């Protein structure tokens, strides 16, 4: 780790504590003294007035008020008594709503802006450590998620807001709000880790790892899974048998409950497993239909245990900008659609070589290829990739890889070859990767590297 990351780790370990209920409390990891902060209330007040203009929509105002009230009821927020208000200390965080129509539960979310500058040009995020990256590799997580027959996913409810902040640092998480414009402006402060801070992801992940260390004797299997197969607040794992999955699920729920976290929105390809969990913990899945869930960016249909793609309409006009936009919408960590994405990247490469600007009209040949790409892209929605790659406890596994290259592009594809206990063979696509070849050929001993390697 870098010196700054080591310092952040030391700050966490020397300040973390746990109360009698099991909840963890931590300090904000300042990289510079909070005295560097200037006046932040003036900007927060202007942003509040701008917010209130948006909240003239009654439905939006009602939803926003409900979220704030929920935070107060759950003691995530506390109002600062007028006698204790000190406008010259701490930090006021501006906030605004984000509407997420794709969410099943909370469609209105409050977004905090801890990067808003004080009068002297310094923000709260400027003086906080980001901390070392504790996130698991999403590629490895998805591979492990495909490994065994029973798949499980879950979500830590309001993860950041389950971690307390020491009293001395709550003043750096103040907000201004009022439930209607007829009442005076009120001041609140977050009692828990706010979700806009540069350090929040680190503090959350580090707290979960601390929980796993503290409780590993009571919940050894759950602690191992939680420390390795969690991507921020999303848990994704696969288990060899249904009975083991039932035990693990209950152990995971108990582990997180010990730290005052709630593991909810459970989903699985096994309806029997889901039916063993309390109703309030389950995600809404119709096993008779084709409900899909987003797991680590991939669309997963638990009822038939397949991955799938959904494509949105892309821009009619063919430009470098619209092609890049289409590529960005195809989230494909495991490379299931690598040939499709490669086709679009080759168009981009051609536009770069022709020195076409972002919004310029390209040559007819490029437009024709883009039109064909746009017309055929919806066919991706019919693609189904089985999640489970047929591995069981008694199987024999081989990894088979192929690769090839040309002057245009190169790529590789990995298959998993499984022989089960009775000799049946199953071959599944595991992952793939494609990449556009560089415009300038690398040299090896005075000749192009591709020619040196005798690759056509």
C-alpha positions as CSV (number, residue, x, y, z in Angstrom):
1,X,0.0,0.0,0.0
2,X,1.0,3.6,-0.5
3,X,1.9,5.7,2.6
4,X,-1.5,7.4,2.4
5,X,-3.3,4.1,2.3
6,X,-1.3,2.7,5.2
7,X,-2.2,5.9,7.2
8,X,-5.9,5.4,6.4
9,X,-5.7,1.8,7.6
10,X,-4.1,2.9,10.8
11,X,-6.7,5.6,11.4
12,X,-9.5,3.0,11.0
13,X,-8.0,0.3,13.2
14,X,-7.2,2.8,16.0
15,X,-10.7,4.4,16.0
16,X,-13.1,1.5,15.2
17,X,-15.2,0.3,18.1
18,X,-18.3,-1.8,18.7
19,X,-21.2,-1.0,21.1
20,X,-23.2,-3.5,23.2
21,X,-25.7,-4.0,20.4
22,X,-23.0,-5.1,18.0
23,X,-23.0,-1.9,15.8
24,X,-19.7,-0.6,14.7
25,X,-18.6,3.0,15.1
26,X,-15.7,4.7,13.2
27,X,-14.1,8.0,12.6
28,X,-13.8,9.9,9.4
29,X,-10.2,9.4,8.1
30,X,-9.0,12.9,7.6
31,X,-5.9,13.3,5.4
32,X,-5.7,17.0,6.4
33,X,-7.0,18.9,9.4
34,X,-10.7,19.8,9.2
35,X,-9.6,23.3,10.1
36,X,-8.8,23.7,6.3
37,X,-12.6,23.8,5.7
38,X,-14.1,27.2,5.2
39,X,-17.7,28.5,5.1
40,X,-19.9,25.8,3.5
41,X,-23.3,27.0,4.7
42,X,-23.8,29.7,2.1
43,X,-23.5,27.3,-0.8
44,X,-25.6,24.6,1.0
45,X,-28.3,27.3,1.5
46,X,-28.3,28.3,-2.2
47,X,-28.5,24.7,-3.2
48,X,-31.4,24.1,-0.8
49,X,-33.4,27.0,-2.5
50,X,-32.6,25.4,-5.9
51,X,-33.8,22.0,-4.6
52,X,-37.1,23.6,-3.4
53,X,-37.8,24.8,-6.9
54,X,-37.6,21.2,-8.1
55,X,-39.7,20.0,-5.2
56,X,-42.7,22.2,-6.3
57,X,-43.8,18.9,-7.9
58,X,-46.1,17.6,-5.2
59,X,-45.3,13.9,-5.8
60,X,-41.6,14.5,-5.8
61,X,-41.8,16.7,-2.6
62,X,-43.8,14.0,-0.9
63,X,-41.3,11.3,-1.8
64,X,-38.3,13.4,-0.8
65,X,-39.9,14.3,2.5
66,X,-40.7,10.6,3.2
67,X,-37.0,9.7,2.7
68,X,-35.8,12.4,5.0
69,X,-38.4,11.4,7.6
70,X,-37.4,7.8,7.3
71,X,-33.8,8.8,8.0
72,X,-34.9,10.7,11.1
73,X,-37.1,7.9,12.3
74,X,-34.2,5.4,12.0
75,X,-31.9,7.8,13.7
76,X,-29.7,8.1,10.7
77,X,-30.3,11.9,11.0
78,X,-30.7,14.0,14.1
79,X,-31.9,17.6,14.2
80,X,-29.4,20.0,15.8
81,X,-31.1,22.1,18.5
82,X,-31.2,25.8,17.7
83,X,-29.1,26.4,20.9
84,X,-26.3,24.2,19.5
85,X,-26.2,25.5,15.9
86,X,-22.7,26.8,15.0
87,X,-22.6,27.9,11.4
88,X,-18.8,28.4,11.5
89,X,-17.8,24.9,12.3
90,X,-18.2,21.6,10.5
91,X,-19.4,21.1,7.0
92,X,-22.8,21.5,5.3
93,X,-23.4,19.0,2.5
94,X,-25.8,20.0,-0.4
95,X,-28.2,17.4,-1.5
96,X,-30.7,16.7,-4.3
97,X,-32.9,13.8,-5.6
98,X,-32.2,11.2,-8.2
99,X,-35.1,9.3,-9.7
100,X,-34.4,5.6,-10.6
101,X,-37.4,4.2,-12.5
102,X,-35.6,0.8,-12.8
103,X,-35.6,0.2,-9.1
104,X,-38.3,-2.0,-7.7
105,X,-38.3,-0.5,-4.2
106,X,-36.9,3.0,-3.6
107,X,-37.3,5.1,-6.8
108,X,-36.3,8.4,-5.1
109,X,-32.8,8.6,-3.7
110,X,-31.1,11.4,-1.9
111,X,-27.6,12.3,-3.4
112,X,-25.2,14.2,-1.2
113,X,-22.5,16.4,-2.7
114,X,-19.5,16.3,-0.3
115,X,-17.3,17.6,-3.1
116,X,-19.1,21.0,-3.0
117,X,-16.4,23.7,-2.3
118,X,-16.4,26.0,0.7
119,X,-15.7,29.7,0.2
120,X,-12.0,29.0,0.2
121,X,-12.2,26.3,-2.5
122,X,-11.8,23.3,-0.2
123,X,-14.4,20.5,0.1
124,X,-14.9,17.8,2.7
125,X,-13.8,15.2,0.1
126,X,-10.6,17.1,-0.5
127,X,-9.4,16.4,3.0
128,X,-10.5,12.8,3.4
129,X,-8.6,9.6,2.6
130,X,-10.1,7.4,-0.1
131,X,-8.5,4.4,1.5
132,X,-7.1,1.3,-0.3
133,X,-9.4,-0.4,-2.7
134,X,-11.0,-3.4,-0.8
135,X,-13.5,-4.3,-3.6
136,X,-13.3,-7.9,-4.8
137,X,-12.5,-8.4,-8.5
138,X,-15.9,-8.4,-10.2
139,X,-14.6,-10.7,-13.0
140,X,-13.6,-13.4,-10.4
141,X,-16.9,-12.9,-8.5
142,X,-18.9,-13.6,-11.6
143,X,-16.8,-16.7,-12.4
144,X,-17.4,-18.0,-8.9
145,X,-21.1,-17.2,-9.2
146,X,-21.2,-19.6,-12.2
147,X,-19.4,-22.4,-10.5
148,X,-21.9,-24.5,-8.6
149,X,-25.6,-25.5,-9.1
150,X,-27.2,-23.3,-6.4
151,X,-26.9,-19.6,-6.9
152,X,-27.5,-17.0,-4.2
153,X,-27.6,-13.2,-4.3
154,X,-28.5,-10.7,-1.6
155,X,-28.1,-7.1,-0.7
156,X,-27.0,-5.3,2.5
157,X,-29.8,-2.8,3.2
158,X,-28.5,0.8,3.5
159,X,-25.0,-0.5,4.2
160,X,-23.3,2.9,5.0
161,X,-26.1,4.0,7.2
162,X,-25.6,1.0,9.6
163,X,-22.2,2.3,10.7
164,X,-22.0,5.0,13.4
165,X,-19.7,8.0,13.3
166,X,-17.9,9.2,16.4
167,X,-19.6,12.3,18.0
168,X,-16.7,14.6,17.2
169,X,-17.1,14.0,13.4
170,X,-20.9,14.2,13.1
171,X,-20.6,18.0,12.6
172,X,-18.9,17.4,9.2
173,X,-22.0,15.7,7.9
174,X,-24.6,18.5,8.3
175,X,-27.5,19.2,5.9
176,X,-30.1,21.9,5.7
177,X,-33.7,21.0,5.1
178,X,-37.3,21.9,5.7
179,X,-40.4,19.9,4.9
180,X,-42.2,22.9,3.4
181,X,-41.3,26.4,2.5
182,X,-43.6,27.9,5.3
183,X,-41.4,26.6,8.1
184,X,-37.9,27.9,9.0
185,X,-34.8,26.1,7.7
186,X,-33.7,23.4,10.0
187,X,-30.2,21.8,10.5
188,X,-29.6,18.1,10.7
189,X,-26.5,16.0,11.0
190,X,-25.8,12.4,10.0
191,X,-25.2,10.0,12.9
192,X,-24.0,7.3,10.5
193,X,-21.5,7.2,7.6
194,X,-23.0,9.4,4.9
195,X,-23.0,7.9,1.4
196,X,-21.3,10.8,-0.4
197,X,-17.9,10.8,1.2
198,X,-14.8,9.8,-0.6
199,X,-14.0,7.5,2.3
200,X,-17.5,5.9,2.6
201,X,-16.8,2.8,0.4
202,X,-13.6,2.1,2.2
203,X,-15.2,2.5,5.7
204,X,-18.1,0.2,4.7
205,X,-15.9,-2.6,3.3
206,X,-13.4,-2.3,6.1
207,X,-16.2,-2.6,8.7
208,X,-17.6,-5.7,7.1
209,X,-14.2,-7.2,7.1
210,X,-13.8,-6.3,10.7
211,X,-17.2,-8.0,11.4
212,X,-16.0,-11.2,9.6
213,X,-12.8,-11.2,11.7
214,X,-14.7,-10.7,14.9
215,X,-17.3,-13.3,14.2
216,X,-15.4,-16.0,12.3
217,X,-15.4,-18.4,15.2
218,X,-19.2,-18.3,15.4
219,X,-19.8,-18.2,11.7
220,X,-16.7,-19.6,9.9
221,X,-18.3,-20.4,6.5
222,X,-20.3,-17.2,6.3
223,X,-17.3,-15.1,7.3
224,X,-15.3,-16.6,4.5
225,X,-18.0,-16.0,1.9
226,X,-18.7,-12.4,3.1
227,X,-15.0,-11.4,3.1
228,X,-14.4,-12.8,-0.5
229,X,-17.7,-12.7,-2.4
230,X,-19.1,-9.3,-1.6
231,X,-18.9,-6.4,-4.1
232,X,-19.8,-3.3,-2.0
233,X,-23.3,-4.2,-0.7
234,X,-24.0,-7.0,-3.3
235,X,-23.4,-10.6,-2.3
236,X,-23.1,-13.2,-5.0
237,X,-22.1,-16.8,-4.4
238,X,-22.8,-20.3,-5.6
239,X,-23.1,-23.5,-3.5
240,X,-22.7,-27.2,-4.4
241,X,-25.9,-28.4,-2.7
242,X,-29.3,-27.2,-1.6
243,X,-28.8,-28.3,2.0
244,X,-25.4,-26.5,2.2
245,X,-27.1,-23.4,0.7
246,X,-29.8,-23.4,3.3
247,X,-27.2,-23.6,6.1
248,X,-25.0,-20.9,4.6
249,X,-27.9,-18.5,3.9
250,X,-29.1,-18.6,7.6
251,X,-25.5,-18.3,8.8
252,X,-24.9,-15.2,6.5
253,X,-28.1,-13.6,7.8
254,X,-27.0,-14.2,11.4
255,X,-23.5,-12.9,10.8
256,X,-24.6,-9.6,9.3
257,X,-27.3,-9.2,12.0
258,X,-24.5,-9.5,14.6
259,X,-23.1,-6.3,13.2
260,X,-26.5,-4.6,12.9
261,X,-26.6,-5.1,9.1
262,X,-29.6,-6.5,7.4
263,X,-29.1,-8.9,4.4
264,X,-32.2,-8.6,2.2
265,X,-33.4,-9.0,-1.4
266,X,-32.4,-12.7,-1.4
267,X,-32.7,-14.3,-4.8
268,X,-31.8,-17.8,-6.0
269,X,-32.4,-20.2,-8.9
270,X,-33.9,-22.5,-6.2
271,X,-37.4,-21.7,-5.2
272,X,-37.1,-24.2,-2.3
273,X,-34.2,-22.2,-0.9
274,X,-36.0,-18.9,-1.2
275,X,-39.1,-20.4,0.5
276,X,-37.0,-21.3,3.5
277,X,-36.2,-17.6,4.1
278,X,-38.4,-15.1,5.9
279,X,-40.8,-13.3,3.5
280,X,-39.3,-9.9,4.3
281,X,-35.8,-11.0,3.2
282,X,-36.8,-12.2,-0.2
283,X,-36.5,-10.4,-3.6
284,X,-39.7,-10.2,-5.6
285,X,-39.3,-13.1,-8.1
286,X,-41.9,-14.8,-10.2
287,X,-40.6,-18.3,-10.8
288,X,-43.4,-19.0,-13.2
289,X,-42.3,-16.0,-15.4
290,X,-39.1,-14.5,-16.8
291,X,-38.3,-11.9,-14.1
292,X,-34.7,-10.9,-14.4
293,X,-32.4,-9.4,-11.8
294,X,-29.3,-7.3,-12.2
295,X,-26.4,-9.0,-10.5
296,X,-23.0,-7.2,-10.6
297,X,-24.1,-5.5,-13.9
298,X,-25.3,-8.7,-15.6
299,X,-29.0,-9.6,-16.3
300,X,-29.8,-12.9,-14.6
301,X,-33.1,-14.8,-15.0
302,X,-33.3,-17.0,-11.8
303,X,-36.3,-19.0,-13.0
304,X,-34.4,-20.6,-15.9
305,X,-30.9,-19.8,-14.5
306,X,-29.6,-18.0,-17.6
307,X,-27.8,-14.7,-18.2
308,X,-29.4,-12.5,-20.8
309,X,-29.0,-9.1,-22.4
310,X,-31.4,-6.2,-22.8
311,X,-30.6,-3.6,-25.4
312,X,-31.9,0.0,-25.5
313,X,-32.5,2.0,-28.6
314,X,-29.4,3.7,-29.8
315,X,-28.9,6.9,-31.7
316,X,-30.2,7.0,-35.3
317,X,-27.3,9.3,-36.4
318,X,-24.0,7.6,-37.1
319,X,-21.2,9.5,-35.3
320,X,-18.2,8.6,-33.2
321,X,-20.2,9.8,-30.2
322,X,-23.2,7.6,-30.9
323,X,-21.1,4.5,-31.5
324,X,-19.2,4.9,-28.3
325,X,-22.5,5.5,-26.5
326,X,-23.8,2.2,-27.9
327,X,-20.7,0.3,-26.7
328,X,-20.9,1.8,-23.2
329,X,-24.5,0.5,-22.8
330,X,-23.3,-3.1,-23.3
331,X,-22.0,-4.1,-19.9
332,X,-20.2,-7.4,-20.6
333,X,-17.6,-8.3,-18.0
334,X,-17.4,-12.0,-19.1
335,X,-17.2,-11.2,-22.8
336,X,-20.4,-13.0,-23.9
337,X,-21.0,-10.4,-26.6
338,X,-17.3,-9.8,-27.4
339,X,-17.7,-10.2,-31.2
340,X,-20.6,-7.7,-31.2
341,X,-18.7,-5.1,-29.2
342,X,-15.6,-5.7,-31.3
343,X,-17.5,-4.9,-34.5
344,X,-18.5,-1.5,-33.0
345,X,-15.0,-0.8,-31.8
346,X,-13.6,-1.5,-35.2
347,X,-15.9,1.2,-36.6
348,X,-14.5,3.6,-34.0
349,X,-11.0,2.7,-35.0
350,X,-11.8,3.4,-38.6
351,X,-13.2,6.8,-37.7
352,X,-10.1,7.7,-35.7
353,X,-7.9,6.7,-38.6
354,X,-9.9,8.9,-40.9
355,X,-9.6,11.8,-38.4
356,X,-13.4,12.1,-38.1
357,X,-14.5,14.4,-35.3
358,X,-17.0,13.5,-32.6
359,X,-20.1,14.7,-34.3
360,X,-19.0,14.8,-38.0
361,X,-20.8,12.7,-40.6
362,X,-18.6,9.7,-41.5
363,X,-18.2,8.1,-45.0
364,X,-21.1,6.2,-46.5
365,X,-19.4,2.8,-45.9
366,X,-19.2,3.4,-42.2
367,X,-22.9,4.7,-42.1
368,X,-24.0,1.5,-43.9
369,X,-22.2,-0.7,-41.4
370,X,-23.5,1.2,-38.4
371,X,-27.1,0.9,-39.8
372,X,-26.7,-2.8,-40.0
373,X,-25.2,-3.0,-36.5
374,X,-28.1,-0.9,-35.2
375,X,-30.7,-3.1,-36.9
376,X,-29.2,-6.3,-35.6
377,X,-28.3,-5.2,-32.1
378,X,-31.8,-6.1,-30.6
379,X,-31.1,-9.8,-31.6
380,X,-28.8,-9.8,-28.5
381,X,-31.9,-9.9,-26.3
382,X,-32.6,-13.5,-27.5
383,X,-29.1,-14.7,-26.4
384,X,-29.2,-16.9,-23.3
385,X,-26.0,-18.0,-21.5
386,X,-26.5,-20.7,-18.8
387,X,-25.2,-19.5,-15.5
388,X,-24.1,-22.9,-14.1
389,X,-21.1,-24.4,-15.9
390,X,-21.9,-28.0,-14.8
391,X,-19.3,-28.2,-12.0
392,X,-20.2,-30.5,-9.1
393,X,-18.2,-31.7,-6.1
394,X,-17.3,-35.0,-7.8
395,X,-16.6,-33.7,-11.3
396,X,-13.3,-33.4,-13.2
397,X,-12.6,-30.0,-14.7
398,X,-10.4,-28.9,-17.6
399,X,-9.9,-25.4,-18.9
400,X,-9.6,-25.1,-22.7
401,X,-8.5,-21.8,-24.3
402,X,-8.3,-20.6,-27.9
403,X,-6.8,-17.3,-29.2
404,X,-6.2,-15.7,-32.5
405,X,-5.1,-12.4,-33.9
406,X,-5.1,-10.4,-37.1
407,X,-4.1,-6.9,-38.2
408,X,-7.6,-5.7,-37.2
409,X,-8.1,-7.3,-33.8
410,X,-7.2,-10.1,-31.5
411,X,-9.0,-12.1,-28.8
412,X,-9.4,-15.2,-26.8
413,X,-12.2,-17.5,-25.6
414,X,-12.1,-19.8,-22.6
415,X,-14.3,-22.9,-22.2
416,X,-14.7,-25.2,-19.2
417,X,-14.8,-28.9,-20.0
418,X,-16.5,-30.9,-17.2
419,X,-16.7,-34.7,-16.8
420,X,-19.2,-35.7,-14.1
421,X,-19.1,-38.7,-11.9
422,X,-20.8,-41.1,-14.4
423,X,-18.6,-39.9,-17.4
424,X,-20.9,-37.4,-19.0
425,X,-19.1,-34.5,-20.6
426,X,-20.3,-30.9,-20.5
427,X,-18.7,-28.0,-22.2
428,X,-19.6,-24.4,-21.4
429,X,-18.5,-21.0,-22.5
430,X,-16.7,-19.5,-19.5
431,X,-15.5,-16.1,-20.7
432,X,-14.0,-14.3,-23.7
433,X,-12.0,-11.1,-24.4
434,X,-11.5,-9.2,-27.6
435,X,-9.4,-6.1,-28.3
436,X,-8.8,-3.9,-31.3
437,X,-5.2,-4.1,-32.6
438,X,-3.2,-0.9,-32.2
439,X,-3.0,1.4,-35.2
440,X,0.8,1.4,-35.0
441,X,2.4,-2.0,-35.1
442,X,4.9,-2.8,-32.4
443,X,8.4,-3.7,-33.5
444,X,10.3,-6.9,-32.6
445,X,13.8,-7.1,-34.0
446,X,13.2,-4.6,-36.7
447,X,10.0,-6.1,-38.0
448,X,6.3,-5.8,-37.0
449,X,5.6,-8.0,-34.0
450,X,2.6,-9.7,-35.7
451,X,4.9,-10.8,-38.6
452,X,7.6,-11.9,-36.2
453,X,5.0,-14.1,-34.4
454,X,3.8,-15.4,-37.8
455,X,0.2,-14.6,-37.1
456,X,-1.8,-13.9,-40.3
